[in-house]
């Protein structure tokens, strides 16, 4: 207990103690006022800077929190927690280069603690420095072999580098991340690469719709290996996959009844066996074909719009969280595309987007055609019928990208740098019709992405590729 006499002789200490008491009682504004007073009276009081940073962080005032944590770190240069929090706030405000420096300092302060190395890897991943990120994650794993997030993020780094064999090995940690054991889902053995000629194999869906479409491209290799394959797919994909894979029995997930199989495998296991290097991807990846009635319906509608390119757009995921919002561009950034004359823009956004489309009309004078009675989320036969009648697609990395790629439609994917499925290239080896246009790593600047797409789209328009 600090005596009142001592409190009166140490500048700022009394204000700091009042702030601490208020913080513990949940009186946040009072605590912040007291800490700021303590800092005015004693700028070298590191705990006041640190505690103020904590409160600013909880309020979402990340720039100010970074300043407070930075001051605490400089005043306590051997305090790993100050450097860690400083780095975290720098990342929140997209200052990843600076965050790398803060995390490196934290690793020096606490060399046995895996947390600084893990955070360092995350900052390096955000900068697109995948080799350095992989090294950082391996440093974590050396200290904590069971560090699930480090293994999972290492998979992302390796797959983004195109180091596929080792990347798919780490990709198995997705199950530990979900706290699931896929081997226990069925009474049959999980397939781990054994010969499958003459064997009945159940392949079952996992993860999101886009990944399911991506990994389904490996089914042909399973059939070619002699397996009798049953695919348990998302309901919305059953008819599309049935047309795509005539040698596969396609059922809705859960509809295997009392059938018996020799093996089962989650669909995300297949790339580890059939996509170990870039040369293992088939040159012709177009495999999704529309129902003829859907294709005809959309052809009639789009032809009625007249001549000019018909370009589909999807600008975000339907699942919106604070973290995911940061991965998608604001529609304001799409302005260079909307300035191109003679293009008919077609909506591919599959959730409620009427207000956003109306806003585009007001701000840019551009019409994005949509047919509200069409269910672009659940009627994927209809979506593929629409895609087949488009000249091009511009999309965020959502299931629309995989659907367009699987249908072989020229596609620009607007990427924040987080899509590892291009494996280090500018074209997806899964779907070569997809060009991945990345935002410059470590920035929030989307302008280079859309100026590039606009230039290439203008070239396509001038070349007369429109219907």
Secondary structure by P-SEA (a helix, b strand, c coil): cccaaaaaaccaaaaaaaaaaaaaacaaaaaaaaaaaaaaacccaaaaaaaaaaaaaaacaaaaaaaaaaaaaaaccccaaaaaaaaaaaaaacaaaaaaaaaaaaaaaccccaaaaaaaaaaaaaacaaaaaaaaaaaaaaacccaaaaaaaaaaaaaaacccaaaaaaccccccccccccccccccccccccccccbbbbbbbcccaaaaaaaccaaaaaaaaccbbbbbcccccaaaaaaacccccccccccccccccccccccccccccccccccccccccccccccaaaaaaaaaaaaaaccccbbbbbcccccccaaaaaacccccccccccccccbbbbbccccccaaaaaaaaaacccccccccccccccaaaaaaaaaaaccbbbbcccaaaaaaaaaccbbbbbcccccccccccccccccccbbbbbcccccccaaaaaaaaaaaaaaaaaacccc
